[in-house]
Amino acid sequence: MLRWDETTGAVGVFRQPAGYANGGTPTAQGRLISCEHGNQRVSRTEHDGSITTIADRVHGKRLNSPNDAVVHSDGSIWFTDLCLGIDSDYEGHRGGERDGLVQRVPSRRDNRRLPDRRR
């Protein structure tokens, strides 16, 4: 994964290896949430460069191909998990009739808000 420095115009390595990461989105604290196809997980790059796994399983089975993520204002992370090439429960959860799965990782201050953010 590369980074671009706006002030100097320099391009350099941000994270290596990156696990075929995409769907990157920042958190309110300035950390990076990534969906990693190669590692079948959703991860967070910390300020010191270390990597924290946010999710790698759903209902006890490996993620397939996490693809896009968004961080809600309450801190919870929502991501999609597409079934790209995983057609059986042997490798991960089966995609079934849906094109993908939308999964929610609750924040530590989860307060069960409704979609319009009302309690």
Secondary structure, DSSP 8 states (H G I E B T S, - for coil): -EEE-TTT--EEES-SS--SEEEEEE-TTS-EEEEETTTTEEEEE-TTS-EEEEESEETTEE--EEEEEEE-TTS-EEEEEE-SS--STTTS---TTSSEEEEEE--TT-----TTS--
